[in-house]
Amino acid sequence: MASSMRYKCTACGNLTRFDVVRFQRVREFHHFTTGGDLVVEDQEMLEETVESVACRWCESSQDVIEK
């Protein structure tokens, strides 16, 4: 469940590569087959917080803005 947020680094112009640290809390329905394989059939996002975003090119975290 990746966030659809877009970012831009105003220091170097990067629009495509960022390190994003997120905290997620989800509720999932786990279904184990008779063979023991796990299938996640339902997932509900309860909480999601972006903790930090840093540019992968210049490593700046101060110059990254939401686009």
N, CA, C and O atoms as a Tripos MOL2 file, in Angstrom:
@<TRIPOS>MOLECULE
protein
  268   267    67     0     0
PROTEIN
NO_CHARGES

@<TRIPOS>ATOM
      1 N           0.8330   -1.1880    0.0000 N.3       1 MET1
      2 CA          0.0000    0.0000    0.0000 C.3       1 MET1
      3 C           0.8710    1.2420    0.0000 C.2       1 MET1
      4 O           0.9310    1.9690    0.9920 O.2       1 MET1
      5 N           1.5020    1.4670   -1.0450 N.am      2 ALA2
      6 CA          2.3680    2.6320   -1.1260 C.3       2 ALA2
      7 C           1.5570    3.9010   -1.2670 C.2       2 ALA2
      8 O           0.5210    3.9420   -1.9310 O.2       2 ALA2
      9 N           2.0530    4.9100   -0.6320 N.am      3 SER3
     10 CA          1.4100    6.2110   -0.6990 C.3       3 SER3
     11 C           1.5500    6.7850   -2.1030 C.2       3 SER3
     12 O           2.5380    6.5200   -2.7870 O.2       3 SER3
     13 N           0.5620    7.5720   -2.5380 N.am      4 SER4
     14 CA          0.6270    8.1710   -3.8680 C.3       4 SER4
     15 C           1.1910    9.5870   -3.8170 C.2       4 SER4
     16 O           1.0440   10.3390   -4.7800 O.2       4 SER4
     17 N           1.8270    9.9600   -2.7220 N.am      5 MET5
     18 CA          2.4030   11.2780   -2.5600 C.3       5 MET5
     19 C           3.5880   11.4440   -3.5150 C.2       5 MET5
     20 O           4.4090   10.5370   -3.6520 O.2       5 MET5
     21 N           3.6770   12.6000   -4.1730 N.am      6 ARG6
     22 CA          4.8100   12.9120   -5.0480 C.3       6 ARG6
     23 C           5.7090   13.9100   -4.3400 C.2       6 ARG6
     24 O           5.2300   14.7740   -3.6060 O.2       6 ARG6
     25 N           7.0100   13.7920   -4.5590 N.am      7 TYR7
     26 CA          7.9790   14.6700   -3.9210 C.3       7 TYR7
     27 C           8.8700   15.3220   -4.9640 C.2       7 TYR7
     28 O           8.9920   14.8380   -6.0890 O.2       7 TYR7
     29 N           9.4920   16.4340   -4.5720 N.am      8 LYS8
     30 CA         10.4760   17.1230   -5.4040 C.3       8 LYS8
     31 C          11.5670   17.6490   -4.4840 C.2       8 LYS8
     32 O          11.2850   18.1980   -3.4190 O.2       8 LYS8
     33 N          12.8190   17.4760   -4.9060 N.am      9 CYS9
     34 CA         13.9460   18.0380   -4.1670 C.3       9 CYS9
     35 C          14.2860   19.3790   -4.7950 C.2       9 CYS9
     36 O          14.6720   19.4440   -5.9620 O.2       9 CYS9
     37 N          14.1430   20.4400   -4.0300 N.am     10 THR10
     38 CA         14.4320   21.7750   -4.5700 C.3      10 THR10
     39 C          15.9300   22.0410   -4.6280 C.2      10 THR10
     40 O          16.3480   23.0070   -5.2650 O.2      10 THR10
     41 N          16.7540   21.2110   -3.9810 N.am     11 ALA11
     42 CA         18.2030   21.3970   -4.0190 C.3      11 ALA11
     43 C          18.8000   20.9110   -5.3430 C.2      11 ALA11
     44 O          19.6700   21.5730   -5.9100 O.2      11 ALA11
     45 N          18.3330   19.7500   -5.8380 N.am     12 CYS12
     46 CA         18.9400   19.1920   -7.0540 C.3      12 CYS12
     47 C          17.9470   18.9500   -8.1860 C.2      12 CYS12
     48 O          18.3560   18.6230   -9.3000 O.2      12 CYS12
     49 N          16.6520   19.1050   -7.9240 N.am     13 GLY13
     50 CA         15.6480   18.9200   -8.9670 C.3      13 GLY13
     51 C          15.1080   17.5080   -9.1020 C.2      13 GLY13
     52 O          14.2700   17.2620   -9.9690 O.2      13 GLY13
     53 N          15.5520   16.5850   -8.2880 N.am     14 ASN14
     54 CA         15.1050   15.1950   -8.3450 C.3      14 ASN14
     55 C          13.5850   15.1020   -8.1970 C.2      14 ASN14
     56 O          12.9930   15.7390   -7.3250 O.2      14 ASN14
     57 N          12.9680   14.3000   -9.0600 N.am     15 LEU15
     58 CA         11.5250   14.0400   -8.9870 C.3      15 LEU15
     59 C          11.2060   12.5560   -8.8270 C.2      15 LEU15
     60 O          10.0390   12.1880   -8.6920 O.2      15 LEU15
     61 N          12.2340   11.6940   -8.8390 N.am     16 THR16
     62 CA         11.9510   10.2660   -8.9680 C.3      16 THR16
     63 C          12.5160    9.3560   -7.8840 C.2      16 THR16
     64 O          12.0170    8.2400   -7.7390 O.2      16 THR16
     65 N          13.5060    9.7530   -7.1270 N.am     17 ARG17
     66 CA         14.1590    8.8380   -6.1840 C.3      17 ARG17
     67 C          14.2280    9.4530   -4.7920 C.2      17 ARG17
     68 O          14.8890   10.4700   -4.5810 O.2      17 ARG17
     69 N          13.5280    8.8130   -3.8320 N.am     18 PHE18
     70 CA         13.4970    9.3090   -2.4580 C.3      18 PHE18
     71 C          13.5010    8.1370   -1.4880 C.2      18 PHE18
     72 O          12.9300    7.0830   -1.7680 O.2      18 PHE18
     73 N          14.1450    8.3300   -0.3530 N.am     19 ASP19
     74 CA         14.0720    7.3750    0.7510 C.3      19 ASP19
     75 C          12.9670    7.8660    1.6730 C.2      19 ASP19
     76 O          13.0640    8.9550    2.2380 O.2      19 ASP19
     77 N          11.9220    7.0680    1.8270 N.am     20 VAL20
     78 CA         10.7660    7.4430    2.6400 C.3      20 VAL20
     79 C          10.6540    6.4610    3.8040 C.2      20 VAL20
     80 O          10.6160    5.2470    3.6080 O.2      20 VAL20
     81 N          10.6020    7.0090    5.0210 N.am     21 VAL21
     82 CA         10.4100    6.1940    6.2130 C.3      21 VAL21
     83 C           8.9720    6.4200    6.6640 C.2      21 VAL21
     84 O           8.5770    7.5410    6.9850 O.2      21 VAL21
     85 N           8.1790    5.3140    6.6850 N.am     22 ARG22
     86 CA          6.7690    5.3950    7.0610 C.3      22 ARG22
     87 C           6.4730    4.4620    8.2150 C.2      22 ARG22
     88 O           7.0660    3.3900    8.3400 O.2      22 ARG22
     89 N           5.5540    4.8820    9.0450 N.am     23 PHE23
     90 CA          5.0000    4.0270   10.0900 C.3      23 PHE23
     91 C           3.6070    3.6450    9.6250 C.2      23 PHE23
     92 O           2.8060    4.5160    9.2870 O.2      23 PHE23
     93 N           3.3060    2.3380    9.6030 N.am     24 GLN24
     94 CA          1.9820    1.8700    9.2010 C.3      24 GLN24
     95 C           1.4240    0.9190   10.2470 C.2      24 GLN24
     96 O           2.1380    0.0930   10.8160 O.2      24 GLN24
     97 N           0.1410    1.0600   10.4770 N.am     25 ARG25
     98 CA         -0.5880    0.1110   11.3290 C.3      25 ARG25
     99 C          -1.7420   -0.4050   10.4860 C.2      25 ARG25
    100 O          -2.5740    0.3750   10.0220 O.2      25 ARG25
    101 N          -1.7960   -1.7210   10.2840 N.am     26 VAL26
    102 CA         -2.8080   -2.3150    9.4060 C.3      26 VAL26
    103 C          -3.5080   -3.4680   10.1070 C.2      26 VAL26
    104 O          -2.9720   -4.0940   11.0210 O.2      26 VAL26
    105 N          -4.7210   -3.7240    9.6450 N.am     27 ARG27
    106 CA         -5.4530   -4.9290   10.0540 C.3      27 ARG27
    107 C          -5.5000   -5.8160    8.8190 C.2      27 ARG27
    108 O          -5.8980   -5.3740    7.7410 O.2      27 ARG27
    109 N          -5.0870   -7.0860    8.9850 N.am     28 GLU28
    110 CA         -5.0590   -8.0080    7.8610 C.3      28 GLU28
    111 C          -5.7980   -9.2930    8.2130 C.2      28 GLU28
    112 O          -5.7660   -9.7430    9.3580 O.2      28 GLU28
    113 N          -6.4680   -9.8820    7.2160 N.am     29 PHE29
    114 CA         -7.0770  -11.2000    7.3660 C.3      29 PHE29
    115 C          -6.1020  -12.2070    6.7760 C.2      29 PHE29
    116 O          -5.8780  -12.2310    5.5660 O.2      29 PHE29
    117 N          -5.5250  -13.0360    7.6350 N.am     30 HIS30
    118 CA         -4.5690  -14.0450    7.1910 C.3      30 HIS30
    119 C          -5.2830  -15.3780    7.0180 C.2      30 HIS30
    120 O          -5.9420  -15.8700    7.9330 O.2      30 HIS30
    121 N          -5.1420  -15.9480    5.8360 N.am     31 HIS31
    122 CA         -5.7280  -17.2480    5.5230 C.3      31 HIS31
    123 C          -4.5810  -18.2000    5.2150 C.2      31 HIS31
    124 O          -3.8540  -18.0240    4.2370 O.2      31 HIS31
    125 N          -4.4340  -19.1990    6.0540 N.am     32 PHE32
    126 CA         -3.4080  -20.2100    5.8250 C.3      32 PHE32
    127 C          -4.0400  -21.3930    5.1090 C.2      32 PHE32
    128 O          -5.0470  -21.9370    5.5630 O.2      32 PHE32
    129 N          -3.4440  -21.7900    3.9880 N.am     33 THR33
    130 CA         -3.9440  -22.9390    3.2480 C.3      33 THR33
    131 C          -3.6440  -24.2140    4.0280 C.2      33 THR33
    132 O          -2.8650  -24.2020    4.9810 O.2      33 THR33
    133 N          -4.2650  -25.3030    3.6140 N.am     34 THR34
    134 CA         -4.0020  -26.5720    4.2850 C.3      34 THR34
    135 C          -2.5430  -26.9980    4.1120 C.2      34 THR34
    136 O          -2.0340  -27.8080    4.8870 O.2      34 THR34
    137 N          -1.8720  -26.4530    3.0960 N.am     35 GLY35
    138 CA         -0.4470  -26.7160    2.8860 C.3      35 GLY35
    139 C           0.4480  -25.8130    3.7130 C.2      35 GLY35
    140 O           1.6680  -25.9740    3.7050 O.2      35 GLY35
    141 N          -0.1490  -24.8550    4.4350 N.am     36 GLY36
    142 CA          0.6240  -23.9810    5.3090 C.3      36 GLY36
    143 C           1.0480  -22.6600    4.6850 C.2      36 GLY36
    144 O           1.7390  -21.8660    5.3240 O.2      36 GLY36
    145 N           0.6350  -22.4140    3.4290 N.am     37 ASP37
    146 CA          0.9900  -21.1560    2.7650 C.3      37 ASP37
    147 C           0.0660  -20.0380    3.2310 C.2      37 ASP37
    148 O          -1.1350  -20.2440    3.4030 O.2      37 ASP37
    149 N           0.6330  -18.8660    3.4300 N.am     38 LEU38
    150 CA         -0.1330  -17.7040    3.8700 C.3      38 LEU38
    151 C          -0.6480  -16.9180    2.6710 C.2      38 LEU38
    152 O           0.0970  -16.6340    1.7330 O.2      38 LEU38
    153 N          -1.9350  -16.5700    2.7140 N.am     39 VAL39
    154 CA         -2.5520  -15.6720    1.7430 C.3      39 VAL39
    155 C          -3.2150  -14.5520    2.5360 C.2      39 VAL39
    156 O          -4.0810  -14.8090    3.3730 O.2      39 VAL39
    157 N          -2.8080  -13.3020    2.2730 N.am     40 VAL40
    158 CA         -3.4460  -12.1600    2.9190 C.3      40 VAL40
    159 C          -4.6160  -11.7610    2.0340 C.2      40 VAL40
    160 O          -4.4100  -11.2390    0.9390 O.2      40 VAL40
    161 N          -5.8510  -11.9990    2.4960 N.am     41 GLU41
    162 CA         -7.0410  -11.7940    1.6690 C.3      41 GLU41
    163 C          -7.6420  -10.4060    1.8140 C.2      41 GLU41
    164 O          -8.3290   -9.9320    0.9100 O.2      41 GLU41
    165 N          -7.3930   -9.7540    2.9330 N.am     42 ASP42
    166 CA         -7.9820   -8.4370    3.1420 C.3      42 ASP42
    167 C          -7.0150   -7.6210    3.9850 C.2      42 ASP42
    168 O          -6.4160   -8.1290    4.9330 O.2      42 ASP42
    169 N          -6.8710   -6.3540    3.6300 N.am     43 GLN43
    170 CA         -5.9780   -5.4830    4.3800 C.3      43 GLN43
    171 C          -6.6270   -4.1220    4.5280 C.2      43 GLN43
    172 O          -7.1020   -3.5410    3.5520 O.2      43 GLN43
    173 N          -6.6470   -3.6160    5.7490 N.am     44 GLU44
    174 CA         -7.2360   -2.3060    6.0300 C.3      44 GLU44
    175 C          -6.1770   -1.4330    6.6980 C.2      44 GLU44
    176 O          -5.6200   -1.8080    7.7290 O.2      44 GLU44
    177 N          -5.8970   -0.2520    6.1000 N.am     45 MET45
    178 CA         -4.9390    0.6880    6.6670 C.3      45 MET45
    179 C          -5.6140    1.4160    7.8280 C.2      45 MET45
    180 O          -6.6200    2.0990    7.6330 O.2      45 MET45
    181 N          -5.0690    1.2720    9.0210 N.am     46 LEU46
    182 CA         -5.6210    1.9270   10.2020 C.3      46 LEU46
    183 C          -4.9330    3.2600   10.4670 C.2      46 LEU46
    184 O          -5.5650    4.2140   10.9200 O.2      46 LEU46
    185 N          -3.6360    3.3200   10.1830 N.am     47 GLU47
    186 CA         -2.8670    4.5320   10.4400 C.3      47 GLU47
    187 C          -1.6200    4.5150    9.5700 C.2      47 GLU47
    188 O          -0.9960    3.4690    9.3890 O.2      47 GLU47
    189 N          -1.2570    5.6780    9.0320 N.am     48 GLU48
    190 CA         -0.0250    5.7940    8.2560 C.3      48 GLU48
    191 C           0.5670    7.1700    8.4980 C.2      48 GLU48
    192 O          -0.1140    8.1850    8.3510 O.2      48 GLU48
    193 N           1.8320    7.1970    8.8670 N.am     49 THR49
    194 CA          2.5210    8.4490    9.1280 C.3      49 THR49
    195 C           3.8620    8.4310    8.4030 C.2      49 THR49
    196 O           4.6420    7.4910    8.5560 O.2      49 THR49
    197 N           4.1290    9.4680    7.6130 N.am     50 VAL50
    198 CA          5.4370    9.6070    6.9820 C.3      50 VAL50
    199 C           6.3570   10.2740    7.9940 C.2      50 VAL50
    200 O           6.1100   11.4020    8.4210 O.2      50 VAL50
    201 N           7.4160    9.5720    8.3750 N.am     51 GLU51
    202 CA          8.3220   10.0720    9.4020 C.3      51 GLU51
    203 C           9.4470   10.9250    8.8130 C.2      51 GLU51
    204 O           9.8600   11.9130    9.4210 O.2      51 GLU51
    205 N           9.9470   10.5440    7.6230 N.am     52 SER52
    206 CA         10.9910   11.3450    6.9770 C.3      52 SER52
    207 C          11.0690   11.0260    5.4950 C.2      52 SER52
    208 O          10.7230    9.9300    5.0550 O.2      52 SER52
    209 N          11.5370   12.0190    4.7300 N.am     53 VAL53
    210 CA         11.7530   11.8620    3.2920 C.3      53 VAL53
    211 C          13.0990   12.5040    2.9760 C.2      53 VAL53
    212 O          13.3530   13.6450    3.3640 O.2      53 VAL53
    213 N          13.9650   11.7670    2.2690 N.am     54 ALA54
    214 CA         15.2780   12.2820    1.8850 C.3      54 ALA54
    215 C          15.5160   12.0040    0.4080 C.2      54 ALA54
    216 O          15.1270   10.9570   -0.1080 O.2      54 ALA54
    217 N          16.1510   12.9420   -0.2580 N.am     55 CYS55
    218 CA         16.4980   12.7960   -1.6750 C.3      55 CYS55
    219 C          17.5630   11.7300   -1.8320 C.2      55 CYS55
    220 O          18.5630   11.7460   -1.1140 O.2      55 CYS55
    221 N          17.3690   10.8100   -2.7530 N.am     56 ARG56
    222 CA         18.3260    9.7430   -2.9950 C.3      56 ARG56
    223 C          19.5460   10.2630   -3.7470 C.2      56 ARG56
    224 O          20.6260    9.6830   -3.6340 O.2      56 ARG56
    225 N          19.3980   11.3470   -4.5160 N.am     57 TRP57
    226 CA         20.5070   11.8730   -5.3130 C.3      57 TRP57
    227 C          21.4690   12.7060   -4.4820 C.2      57 TRP57
    228 O          22.6750   12.4590   -4.5030 O.2      57 TRP57
    229 N          20.9520   13.6970   -3.7450 N.am     58 CYS58
    230 CA         21.8410   14.6060   -2.9980 C.3      58 CYS58
    231 C          21.7580   14.4010   -1.4930 C.2      58 CYS58
    232 O          22.4570   15.0800   -0.7410 O.2      58 CYS58
    233 N          20.9180   13.4770   -1.0400 N.am     59 GLU59
    234 CA         20.7540   13.0920    0.3590 C.3      59 GLU59
    235 C          20.1650   14.1860    1.2470 C.2      59 GLU59
    236 O          20.2010   14.0730    2.4720 O.2      59 GLU59
    237 N          19.6300   15.2330    0.6460 N.am     60 SER60
    238 CA         19.0220   16.3090    1.4240 C.3      60 SER60
    239 C          17.6420   15.8810    1.9240 C.2      60 SER60
    240 O          16.8670   15.2670    1.1920 O.2      60 SER60
    241 N          17.3530   16.2110    3.1640 N.am     61 SER61
    242 CA         16.0010   16.0010    3.6800 C.3      61 SER61
    243 C          15.3330   17.3460    3.9490 C.2      61 SER61
    244 O          14.1180   17.4090    4.1380 O.2      61 SER61
    245 N          16.1100   18.4070    3.9670 N.am     62 GLN62
    246 CA         15.5780   19.7420    4.2360 C.3      62 GLN62
    247 C          14.9320   20.3660    3.0070 C.2      62 GLN62
    248 O          14.0750   21.2400    3.1400 O.2      62 GLN62
    249 N          15.3340   19.9260    1.7980 N.am     63 ASP63
    250 CA         14.8800   20.5650    0.5650 C.3      63 ASP63
    251 C          13.8070   19.7790   -0.1750 C.2      63 ASP63
    252 O          13.4720   20.1220   -1.3090 O.2      63 ASP63
    253 N          13.2640   18.7380    0.4370 N.am     64 VAL64
    254 CA         12.2370   17.9210   -0.2130 C.3      64 VAL64
    255 C          10.8630   18.5050    0.0970 C.2      64 VAL64
    256 O          10.5230   18.7470    1.2550 O.2      64 VAL64
    257 N          10.0660   18.7310   -0.9740 N.am     65 ILE65
    258 CA          8.7250   19.2700   -0.8180 C.3      65 ILE65
    259 C           7.7210   18.3130   -1.4260 C.2      65 ILE65
    260 O           8.0640   17.5230   -2.3050 O.2      65 ILE65
    261 N           6.4820   18.3790   -0.9630 N.am     66 GLU66
    262 CA          5.4060   17.5980   -1.5630 C.3      66 GLU66
    263 C           4.9950   18.2850   -2.8440 C.2      66 GLU66
    264 O           4.9040   19.5120   -2.8910 O.2      66 GLU66
    265 N           4.7500   17.5220   -3.8700 N.am     67 LYS67
    266 CA          4.3840   18.0710   -5.1760 C.3      67 LYS67
    267 C           2.9790   17.6830   -5.5170 C.2      67 LYS67
    268 O           2.4780   18.0480   -6.5810 O.2      67 LYS67
@<TRIPOS>BOND
     1     1     2 1
     2     2     3 1
     3     3     4 2
     4     3     5 am
     5     5     6 1
     6     6     7 1
     7     7     8 2
     8     7     9 am
     9     9    10 1
    10    10    11 1
    11    11    12 2
    12    11    13 am
    13    13    14 1
    14    14    15 1
    15    15    16 2
    16    15    17 am
    17    17    18 1
    18    18    19 1
    19    19    20 2
    20    19    21 am
    21    21    22 1
    22    22    23 1
    23    23    24 2
    24    23    25 am
    25    25    26 1
    26    26    27 1
    27    27    28 2
    28    27    29 am
    29    29    30 1
    30    30    31 1
    31    31    32 2
    32    31    33 am
    33    33    34 1
    34    34    35 1
    35    35    36 2
    36    35    37 am
    37    37    38 1
    38    38    39 1
    39    39    40 2
    40    39    41 am
    41    41    42 1
    42    42    43 1
    43    43    44 2
    44    43    45 am
    45    45    46 1
    46    46    47 1
    47    47    48 2
    48    47    49 am
    49    49    50 1
    50    50    51 1
    51    51    52 2
    52    51    53 am
    53    53    54 1
    54    54    55 1
    55    55    56 2
    56    55    57 am
    57    57    58 1
    58    58    59 1
    59    59    60 2
    60    59    61 am
    61    61    62 1
    62    62    63 1
    63    63    64 2
    64    63    65 am
    65    65    66 1
    66    66    67 1
    67    67    68 2
    68    67    69 am
    69    69    70 1
    70    70    71 1
    71    71    72 2
    72    71    73 am
    73    73    74 1
    74    74    75 1
    75    75    76 2
    76    75    77 am
    77    77    78 1
    78    78    79 1
    79    79    80 2
    80    79    81 am
    81    81    82 1
    82    82    83 1
    83    83    84 2
    84    83    85 am
    85    85    86 1
    86    86    87 1
    87    87    88 2
    88    87    89 am
    89    89    90 1
    90    90    91 1
    91    91    92 2
    92    91    93 am
    93    93    94 1
    94    94    95 1
    95    95    96 2
    96    95    97 am
    97    97    98 1
    98    98    99 1
    99    99   100 2
   100    99   101 am
   101   101   102 1
   102   102   103 1
   103   103   104 2
   104   103   105 am
   105   105   106 1
   106   106   107 1
   107   107   108 2
   108   107   109 am
   109   109   110 1
   110   110   111 1
   111   111   112 2
   112   111   113 am
   113   113   114 1
   114   114   115 1
   115   115   116 2
   116   115   117 am
   117   117   118 1
   118   118   119 1
   119   119   120 2
   120   119   121 am
   121   121   122 1
   122   122   123 1
   123   123   124 2
   124   123   125 am
   125   125   126 1
   126   126   127 1
   127   127   128 2
   128   127   129 am
   129   129   130 1
   130   130   131 1
   131   131   132 2
   132   131   133 am
   133   133   134 1
   134   134   135 1
   135   135   136 2
   136   135   137 am
   137   137   138 1
   138   138   139 1
   139   139   140 2
   140   139   141 am
   141   141   142 1
   142   142   143 1
   143   143   144 2
   144   143   145 am
   145   145   146 1
   146   146   147 1
   147   147   148 2
   148   147   149 am
   149   149   150 1
   150   150   151 1
   151   151   152 2
   152   151   153 am
   153   153   154 1
   154   154   155 1
   155   155   156 2
   156   155   157 am
   157   157   158 1
   158   158   159 1
   159   159   160 2
   160   159   161 am
   161   161   162 1
   162   162   163 1
   163   163   164 2
   164   163   165 am
   165   165   166 1
   166   166   167 1
   167   167   168 2
   168   167   169 am
   169   169   170 1
   170   170   171 1
   171   171   172 2
   172   171   173 am
   173   173   174 1
   174   174   175 1
   175   175   176 2
   176   175   177 am
   177   177   178 1
   178   178   179 1
   179   179   180 2
   180   179   181 am
   181   181   182 1
   182   182   183 1
   183   183   184 2
   184   183   185 am
   185   185   186 1
   186   186   187 1
   187   187   188 2
   188   187   189 am
   189   189   190 1
   190   190   191 1
   191   191   192 2
   192   191   193 am
   193   193   194 1
   194   194   195 1
   195   195   196 2
   196   195   197 am
   197   197   198 1
   198   198   199 1
   199   199   200 2
   200   199   201 am
   201   201   202 1
   202   202   203 1
   203   203   204 2
   204   203   205 am
   205   205   206 1
   206   206   207 1
   207   207   208 2
   208   207   209 am
   209   209   210 1
   210   210   211 1
   211   211   212 2
   212   211   213 am
   213   213   214 1
   214   214   215 1
   215   215   216 2
   216   215   217 am
   217   217   218 1
   218   218   219 1
   219   219   220 2
   220   219   221 am
   221   221   222 1
   222   222   223 1
   223   223   224 2
   224   223   225 am
   225   225   226 1
   226   226   227 1
   227   227   228 2
   228   227   229 am
   229   229   230 1
   230   230   231 1
   231   231   232 2
   232   231   233 am
   233   233   234 1
   234   234   235 1
   235   235   236 2
   236   235   237 am
   237   237   238 1
   238   238   239 1
   239   239   240 2
   240   239   241 am
   241   241   242 1
   242   242   243 1
   243   243   244 2
   244   243   245 am
   245   245   246 1
   246   246   247 1
   247   247   248 2
   248   247   249 am
   249   249   250 1
   250   250   251 1
   251   251   252 2
   252   251   253 am
   253   253   254 1
   254   254   255 1
   255   255   256 2
   256   255   257 am
   257   257   258 1
   258   258   259 1
   259   259   260 2
   260   259   261 am
   261   261   262 1
   262   262   263 1
   263   263   264 2
   264   263   265 am
   265   265   266 1
   266   266   267 1
   267   267   268 2
@<TRIPOS>SUBSTRUCTURE
     1 MET1         2 RESIDUE 1 A MET
     2 ALA2         6 RESIDUE 1 A ALA
     3 SER3        10 RESIDUE 1 A SER
     4 SER4        14 RESIDUE 1 A SER
     5 MET5        18 RESIDUE 1 A MET
     6 ARG6        22 RESIDUE 1 A ARG
     7 TYR7        26 RESIDUE 1 A TYR
     8 LYS8        30 RESIDUE 1 A LYS
     9 CYS9        34 RESIDUE 1 A CYS
    10 THR10       38 RESIDUE 1 A THR
    11 ALA11       42 RESIDUE 1 A ALA
    12 CYS12       46 RESIDUE 1 A CYS
    13 GLY13       50 RESIDUE 1 A GLY
    14 ASN14       54 RESIDUE 1 A ASN
    15 LEU15       58 RESIDUE 1 A LEU
    16 THR16       62 RESIDUE 1 A THR
    17 ARG17       66 RESIDUE 1 A ARG
    18 PHE18       70 RESIDUE 1 A PHE
    19 ASP19       74 RESIDUE 1 A ASP
    20 VAL20       78 RESIDUE 1 A VAL
    21 VAL21       82 RESIDUE 1 A VAL
    22 ARG22       86 RESIDUE 1 A ARG
    23 PHE23       90 RESIDUE 1 A PHE
    24 GLN24       94 RESIDUE 1 A GLN
    25 ARG25       98 RESIDUE 1 A ARG
    26 VAL26      102 RESIDUE 1 A VAL
    27 ARG27      106 RESIDUE 1 A ARG
    28 GLU28      110 RESIDUE 1 A GLU
    29 PHE29      114 RESIDUE 1 A PHE
    30 HIS30      118 RESIDUE 1 A HIS
    31 HIS31      122 RESIDUE 1 A HIS
    32 PHE32      126 RESIDUE 1 A PHE
    33 THR33      130 RESIDUE 1 A THR
    34 THR34      134 RESIDUE 1 A THR
    35 GLY35      138 RESIDUE 1 A GLY
    36 GLY36      142 RESIDUE 1 A GLY
    37 ASP37      146 RESIDUE 1 A ASP
    38 LEU38      150 RESIDUE 1 A LEU
    39 VAL39      154 RESIDUE 1 A VAL
    40 VAL40      158 RESIDUE 1 A VAL
    41 GLU41      162 RESIDUE 1 A GLU
    42 ASP42      166 RESIDUE 1 A ASP
    43 GLN43      170 RESIDUE 1 A GLN
    44 GLU44      174 RESIDUE 1 A GLU
    45 MET45      178 RESIDUE 1 A MET
    46 LEU46      182 RESIDUE 1 A LEU
    47 GLU47      186 RESIDUE 1 A GLU
    48 GLU48      190 RESIDUE 1 A GLU
    49 THR49      194 RESIDUE 1 A THR
    50 VAL50      198 RESIDUE 1 A VAL
    51 GLU51      202 RESIDUE 1 A GLU
    52 SER52      206 RESIDUE 1 A SER
    53 VAL53      210 RESIDUE 1 A VAL
    54 ALA54      214 RESIDUE 1 A ALA
    55 CYS55      218 RESIDUE 1 A CYS
    56 ARG56      222 RESIDUE 1 A ARG
    57 TRP57      226 RESIDUE 1 A TRP
    58 CYS58      230 RESIDUE 1 A CYS
    59 GLU59      234 RESIDUE 1 A GLU
    60 SER60      238 RESIDUE 1 A SER
    61 SER61      242 RESIDUE 1 A SER
    62 GLN62      246 RESIDUE 1 A GLN
    63 ASP63      250 RESIDUE 1 A ASP
    64 VAL64      254 RESIDUE 1 A VAL
    65 ILE65      258 RESIDUE 1 A ILE
    66 GLU66      262 RESIDUE 1 A GLU
    67 LYS67      266 RESIDUE 1 A LYS
